[in-house]
Amino acid sequence: MRQALQRWLDGQGLLGIAAGVFGVVTILSLLLVVGGYLLVTP
């Protein structure tokens, strides 16, 4: 598992890492917003 991750990071480079982190942060924030909205709405 760790070796596969290392190979992926080496292949993607800095741009791929930044895109992955940005994607994860975006999805988490969307989930928080939608989840909070669903909790608040009756």
C-alpha positions as CSV (number, residue, x, y, z in Angstrom):
1,M,0.0,0.0,0.0
2,R,2.7,2.4,1.0
3,Q,4.8,1.6,-2.1
4,A,1.9,2.2,-4.4
5,L,1.2,5.5,-2.8
6,Q,4.8,6.5,-3.1
7,R,4.9,5.6,-6.8
8,W,1.7,7.6,-7.4
9,L,3.1,10.6,-5.6
10,D,6.3,10.3,-7.7
11,G,4.3,10.1,-10.9
12,Q,1.9,12.9,-10.2
13,G,4.3,15.5,-8.9
14,L,3.4,18.6,-7.0
15,L,0.5,19.6,-9.2
16,G,-1.2,16.3,-8.7
17,I,-0.7,16.4,-5.0
18,A,-2.2,19.9,-4.8
19,A,-5.1,18.9,-6.9
20,G,-5.8,15.9,-4.7
21,V,-5.7,17.9,-1.5
22,F,-7.9,20.6,-3.0
23,G,-10.4,18.0,-4.1
24,V,-10.6,16.3,-0.7
25,V,-11.0,19.7,1.1
26,T,-13.8,20.7,-1.4
27,I,-15.7,17.5,-0.9
28,L,-15.4,17.6,2.9
29,S,-16.7,21.2,3.0
30,L,-19.6,20.3,0.7
31,L,-20.5,17.4,2.9
32,L,-20.4,19.6,6.0
33,V,-22.6,22.3,4.4
34,V,-25.1,19.8,3.0
35,G,-25.2,17.8,6.2
36,G,-25.6,20.9,8.4
37,Y,-28.4,22.1,6.2
38,L,-30.2,18.8,6.3
39,L,-29.8,18.7,10.1
40,V,-31.2,22.2,10.6
41,T,-34.1,21.9,8.1
42,P,-37.2,20.2,9.6
